[in-house]
Amino acid sequence: MSNAEMLAQLAGAVENLDSKNVKPLVQQALASGMRPSEILTNGLSEGMRRVGKAFNTGDMFMPEVLVACDVYFSGLEVVRPLLLAGGDDSVIGTMVLGNIYGDIHTVGKNVAAPVFEANGIRVIDIGISATDEAFVEAIRKHKPQIVGFGTYMTSTFMHTKETVAAIEKAGLRDQVKIICGGPAVDADAARRMGADDASDDAWLAVKKIKRLLGVPVNDD
């Protein structure tokens, strides 16, 4: 089987929610000598891109997207240690991602994280209802280029100003770009509260993050 055929099978496993075969397919690709970064970029991540397109056109729904995320992460578990050990040239930046304090919803963040990972953004997930101090500590520890505030509620979105202020007080604001995400966000309001941008769509957020990082964006 050619490399192209193996990559097509990997992308298809994610797109078709094939949790049973994704790890064996990744291991087969590695055994053939394929580079981990190629497996991630042109196999697993390609599958997630297809899922995003299907979701945006109404051909796939949220429960299926969540399963696709699990399939993607299952394959990623196999290649991630190899990427970290050998240096990963597919990574464009690191993101600290967490839900703003008071927000305990998990679905949005759990969808966004694999979408970001699939597009070369290494995600440090600090969980739900993250305090301002948790964001500050994570920035100091992981030195990300991007910080993502997740929120499902208007009340927690309005806490953006306080969280940004805490990052500023810690002297870290000029080291990171901040983007808010979730159905409660508004880009103009986020900027007024000190963030750099916002998006209620994970796939659109990828483009915004790339622009914030100065990375070329494909608008297809």
N, C-alpha and C positions, 0 to 999 in steps of 0.2 A: 504494500500500500504506500502511495506517495505521501509526502509531507502535506501537500494541499488537501488530499483526501482525509487525512487524519485531522487536520485543522477544521475541515468542514464538518466532520463528525462531532468534534468537540463543540463547535458553535451550535450545531443542531441539538446536542444534548441539553445545553442551557435553554435554548429556544423551546424545546419540546418537553422540558421539565423532567428529564431523564436522570433522576438522582441515583439510580442503580449503576449506570454505566459510566458516569462522568469520571470517577477516580481511575477505573481501569483504562479509560481512554487517555487520560493524562499520563499515566504510567507507561502506556504503550508508546506514546509520543516521546517521552523522555528516553525510553529504552532504544528508540530508533536514532537517538543522537540529536534530537531537536533541542534548540536552546529554550530554557524556561521562559525567557522574555517573549519569544515568538509564540509559545503555547498560550501565554497569557494574552498577548495583544491580538493575535490573529485567530485564536480559538475561543477561549472563555469570554474574553471581552467582546469579541464580535457577536457572540450569542447574546450578551446583555444589550448590545446596541440594537439588535433585532427585536428584543423584548421591548425596549423603549419605543421603537417605531410602532410596534403592534399596539402598545398601550395608548400611544398618542392618537392612533387612528381608530381606536375603539374595538380592535380585533383581539385584545387581551385585557383582562380585568384584574383588579388589585389582588384577589386571592392567588391568581396564577403568577402575577409578578412576584409575590412573596415566595412562592415555591421556586421560581426561577432564581431568585436571590440566594436561596439555600443551596441550589444546585451549583451556582457559580462559586459560592464560598467553599463548598465541598471540594471542588477542583482546585481552588486557590490554596487550600490547606496543603496540597501536595507540592505545589511549585513555589510558594512563598519562602520557605526556608532556603531554597536554592537561590532564589533571587537575592535574598538578604546576604547570603554567604558570598555570592560572586559579584555583588554590586549590580544594581538594577538600573540600566540605562533607559527603561521605559517610564520611570517615575519622574513626573514634572514638578512635584511638590508634596509637602506634608500638610495635612489638615487635622486640627483638633476639632472634633465634632461632639456636641452634646446638646441635650434639651435644656433650655433656660429653666432656672429654678421655679418649681411649682408645676411644671409640665411633665406628666408621667406617661404620655402617649408614646408608644414604641414603633408603630407601623411606619410613620414617615421617615424616621431616622434609619430604621432597618432596611427600607427600600433605598434611601439615598446613599448609604455607605457603600454597598456593592456597585452602584452606578458610578460613584466617584472612583472607587478602586479600579473599575474596569476601564477608566479613562486616564489612568496613570497618576492618580492622586492617592498617596498613602494616607489612610485614615486612622487616627488615634481616637477611638470612641470612649468618651468619658461618661456615657450613660445618660439616664433621664434625671430631671430635676437637679441639674448640676448647679452648685452655688457659684457666685462670682469668684470666690477664692479657688474653687476647683478649676475654673478656666485659667486663672492666673498661674496656678501651680503647674498645670499641664503645658502652658506656653513656655514657662521657664524650663521645664524638664525636657520637652520634645522639640523646642525651637521650630515650630511650624511656620509656614509662609501664609497659611490661611486658617481662620477660625470660623467655624460654622455654628450659629445659634439655631436650634430647632424649636419650633413652637406650633402647637395646634390651636392655641387660644389667644384671643386679642389681649387678655389681661397679662399673659406671660410675654407676648410680643412687646408690650409696652415697657417691660422690664429691660429691654435692650439698652436703654440709655444708662441705667445703673451698672449693667455689666460692662459696657464700653468704658464707663467712668472708672471702674475698678481696674481695668486693664491699663488705662491711662495713668492712674495713680501709681501703679506698679512700675511705670516707666517702660511699658512694653508695646504701647499702641503703634509706634512707628515701625515696629518689627513685623507686623502682621496686617493682612487684609481681613476684613470681617464681612461675612455674608450671612443673612438670615434666611431661613427656609421653613416652609410649611404653609398650610392653607390660610393661616391668619396674617401672613406678612404682606407688606406693601413696600415697594422699593423706595418711593419718595419719602415715606414716613421713616423707613430704616435709615436713610441718609440723614434725615433731620435729627435722628437720635444718635448719630455718630458712626453708624456702620457704613460700609462701602457700597453694599448692594443687597438685594433680596430676590428670592424667586420661590414660587409655589410649585415648581416643577423641577424634579431632580436632573432631568436631562438638559433642560434649559440652564439650570444652575451650573452645569459643567462648562458651558460656553462662557458664562459670566465669570466663573473662577479662572478659566484660562486667560480671559482678557485682563483680569486683575493681576495675573502673574506675568503678563506680557507674552503669552504663548499663542502662536497662530491658531486661529479658529476656523474649522470647516463648517460653513453655514448650510450644508446640504441637509 
